[in-house]
């Protein structure tokens, strides 16, 4: 097993696990954090493929646009933490 | 000799020094133990180990230079604001060097304070937000070379990465995410309002910023810092693209949230904006990182518009770069302490109706100059 394969497996596992966390976490903001992690992992995979430009644009466009997702997440969803007193 | 070769010499010397000990132990101890220490020595002298240690030393050198500059910037900011408001600024701690040590005293004070996580905060986001903010901001500095020989973002051949300048702006664009995350997860209405304002402001000012930068890319025909600076050997881009330079400075002030655009942390309206619930060294990191982004903004303006390290050869290239970055920072600070804050209902008007058309005109000018064949 070479180092390159090891790094690839790590990044791919990061992308897959965070993609699963996007749909499985109960708090919408945790989903958004997982989504950003997924995008960054995919950008790192692009770097491994010697496609630096695609990786940079991936971060610039997708991770930047996650903010808009957060905005909609805050505006359009109910927030449990604010309401429960005992947490 | 560039930074990599310099660090390589130091690391090879250090590895030789330490390997004397391992090989002496290998000779001295019997059988397996001796073989073990000889193996450690061989491993330490291998090419891969030396390359990794060299890169780590390079990162350390660049980090130390950046942090010393950030300390200078904080000191300069406090001194300038003091002079503009007619008081002395930091004075007593290290008064022989103009109160320079005040920052270190403040940092030590923040370092020993208790770190409190509010009970109702969202723990994951609350802890993760400073980490993302600080790491993405330090990532900007990794891409900015102070001269062709002083920088770390190089590929395996030693040449700088082809899209370094674009990468700096990609790293810039991660920050609104962490700011909104911090504002939301603190579970406080002031932080949430601050985070929302910050997201709106940063997202809308990033577009004219990137359009102004796109005109520079167009004129230089390159995404990397070295190519852009070499394209400015004859004339600085601030002269043909003067509108773009002004747009860049204003948008950079908005991106690093200094006073004409410090709505996200407006002290009079929101307590401390999106950093209200943070205390101790987490707040210290936010504070230091905002100045670090100011330094990165000055360095980017220098590299993209003010000719980077070009200058008469009396002074070394790196010093030229830093002088220009300091001048840009002083101009931003002057603006900061002289102008009143933009009101919350005016901020998006300014961004979308004034700066965006100006950036478009600037892009048009750049395209015209390129078509005429002047660049």
Interface residues (C-beta under 8 A of the other chain):
Chain A: X27 X29 X30 X33 X36 X52 X53 X56 X57 X59 X60 X63 X64 X66 X67 X68 X70 X71 X74 X81 X82 X87
Chain B: X119 X120 X122 X124 X125 X128 X161 X162 X163 X166 X167 X169 X170 X171 X173 X174 X176 X177 X180 X181 X184 X185 X187 X192 X196 X199 X202 X203 X206 X223
